[in-house]
Amino acid sequence: MVVRALIAEDEPLARRTLREFAGELEWLRVVGEAADGAEAVRLIDALAPDLVFLDVQMPELSGLEVLRRIHHDPEVVFTTAHDGYALAAFELEALDYLLKPFGRERFQAAAERVRRRLAVTAPAPPRTRERAAALEGTGPLERLFVRHRDRIVPVRVAEIARLEAADDYVSVYAGGQTYLVSLTLAELERRLDPARFRRVHRSHVVNLDHVASLRPYHDARRFVITLRDGAEVLASRAGSLELRELIA
């Protein structure tokens, strides 16, 4: 099976890298290249590629706008230099996500996922609007894709016990691991289910499903939150007041 791919990327170096890496795979053939969003829309609908390597930010039209306008429904691998887009793009609406600069091994892993997906004979329903919504950041997150050592791994949001602000980053505590995400706590909090996650302090968000107990702090106006993993978080007065409203 030959997979026909289109590259939609405004950076010449990134286009050249994608073309070079694609040329090393005998089953992958580049059928066109676009340097801006408007050209990407035209070529995707004209050439009907199986796969598009789509830059999130391009002149004329963004990757989000490209997905809104095309009629053809290819598999999509997003490319971008901005780590924060991974939160939205990786809710399994995108097949994969390449953070620039990416290497040969990372590219080949993404391409192999495409090959396996396209080998499935059952037709998949159109996903372009869903992908656009994922990039736009609507609805609660179900999973994060985070960097862990030399790879990107999925973390189910339900498994996250707490989040802690660290300047422009967030430490995500889940499953006994700690991951650093390149977003602010406010940006990430906006994508979380408010029925499950509560901001209990300026720097802390906790998953209520992972709370083991609450106990009054010294002044009895604040709570110390003990989580099931043994971690403790001191809630602010405002955060403690909100927690009191949950007590039957």
N, C-alpha and C positions, 0 to 999 in steps of 0.2 A: 504494500500500500504506500502510495506517495502522498504526503501531506503538503498541500499548497498553502504557502504562507505569504502574508503581506506585512511589511514593516511600516509602521506609522510613528515616526520619530523625528523631531526637529533638530536634534544635535547630530551633525555629520559624523563625529567620532562614534557615537552610539549606533548609528545606522551601519557604519562600516563594521563595527564589532558584531552586531547581530547578523549581518550578511556573511561575515567570515565564519562565525560559529555554525550558522545554518548550513553553509557549504561543506562542512565536515561530516554532516549526517546524510547518508545516501538516500534516505527516505524522505528528506525534507527539502522542498524546492521553493525558493523565493520567487513569487510571480509579480511583485510590484513593491514600490517604495513611495511613501508620502512624507513630505516635510512639514505639512501643516494639517490642521483638522479638516478643513474644507476639501482638500485633495484626498484625505483619508476616506471621507464619506463617499466621494465619487468613485474611487478605486475599489472600495469594499463592495459596493453594489454592482459595479461593472465587472469585476473579476471573480466575485463570489469565492474568496479564499476559504480554506478550511480553518485557518488560524490567522489571528492578527496579533502581532506584537505592538501594543498600543501604549504610547506615552500618555501619562495623565495630564500633563501640561504642555500644550502646543499653541502656536499662533493660530489665529482665525477661529478655531473651535477647540475646546478642551476635549480630553478623552471622554469625559462625561457627556458632553454635547454630541460627540461623534456617535456614541451608543444610542442616544435618543433619536438620531436622525436616520440611521441606516435601516434598510429593509432586510438585507441579508443578515443571517444570525450565525456568525462564526464562533469558534472557540476563541477566548481572549486571554492573553498573558499580558498583564500590565507592566509597564516599565516606568520608573520614576526615581528621582534623586531624593525624594522626601519620604522619610520613614513613616511619618504620621498617616499617610494614605493607606498603609497596610491594615489599619483597624477596620476601615470600611470595605476596602477592596477584597479583603480576605474572608468575608463571611460565606465562603464557598460559592459565591456568585462568579468570581473570577476563577479561572482554572489555576492560575499561578500568578506570581508577583515577583518581578526582578527589581531589586534595589540597586541603582547605579552607584558606583561602577561594579558590575558583576563579572565573575570569571567564567571560564569555559565549563567547569564542572557544574556550577549552578545553572547555567544555561541548558546544559544537556539534561539535567534533572527535570527542569521545566518542560523541555521538549518531549521527554519520555512520558511525562504525565499526559501530554496532548495525544501522543501516539496511542497510549492505552485507552484514553477516553474515546477516540475516534474509531478504535477497533471494535467497540460495542455496536452491534448492528441495530439495536432498537433506537429509533429516532428520539431525541430529547426535545422537550418543548422549548419554544423561544425564550431566551434569557436576557435579551438586551435591556429591557426596561428594568428588570430586577437588578442587573449589574449597575445600571445607572443609579438606581436607588441606593445601592450599597455604597457607591462612591460618594453620593450626596450625603450619606450619613443619616438615614431616616430609620426610626424604629430601634428598639433595644438590641444591643449586641448579643449574639449567642456564643461567639467564640472570638478570641484574639489570636493572631499569628505574631509570635514574638521571636526575637533573636535569642538563641541559646547556643553558646559556643560558636561553632562555625556553620550553623544552619538556622532555618526558621521553622518553628514548631507550633502546632495549634494548642491553645489552652481554652478549655470550655469555661465560659464565664461562671457557670454554676459551681465550678471547682475553686474559684477565687475566694479566699478567705477575707482578704483586706487589701487595700491600696494605700500607699504612702507617698506624699509629694516629696520630690527631691529637685528643687529648682524647676527647670523646664522638663523634667523627666518624672516618671512615676514608677515606683517599685511595686511590682505585682507579686503577691504571695499566694501561691497555689500549689497544692499537692506536694508540699515540702520543699518546693523550689522558689527561688526569687528571680524575677525577670525585670529588666529595665526597659521601659517603653518611652520612646521619644515623643511624649505629649505632656501637656499640663494636666493636673488632676481635674480641673474644671472641664477641659475638653473631653476627657475620658468619662467623667461623671455624667455628662449630657447624654451619652450613649448607653447608660446602664439603666436597668429596670428599677425605678424608684421604690417599688414595693419590696424589693429584695435588698438594694444597696442604700445605705444611709450615710450622709456626711456627718460624722460625729465630732469633727474637729476641723480646723482650717486645713490641716495636713493629712487627715485620715478619713477614709471611707471604709465601712465594714459591710460584709455580707451577713445579713441577719440570720440566714440559714446556718452560719458557722459560729454563731455566738453560743458559748457554753453557759455563761452566767454574767450577771451584773452585780456589783457591790458598791455601796456608797464610798466615796472618797472622804478625806478628813473633814471637809466642811459640809458634807452630806448634800451639797448642791450639785455635785458632779458624780458620775459613775465611772468606775474602772470596769472596762469590758474585757472579759476573758474569753478568748476564742478556743475552739476545739483543738487547735494545734498547740495550745499553751501560751500563745502570744497574748500580751495585755496592751490595751489602748486606753488612755485617759481621755474621756470625752470632755468637751467644753461644756460650759453651762447651757448654752443654747442647744447643743447636741444632746445633753442629758435631759433637757426639758422635752425634746421630741421623743426620746426613748421612754420617758415616763408615760407618755400618751399611749404607748403600746402595751403597758402593763395592765392586765385585767384586774 
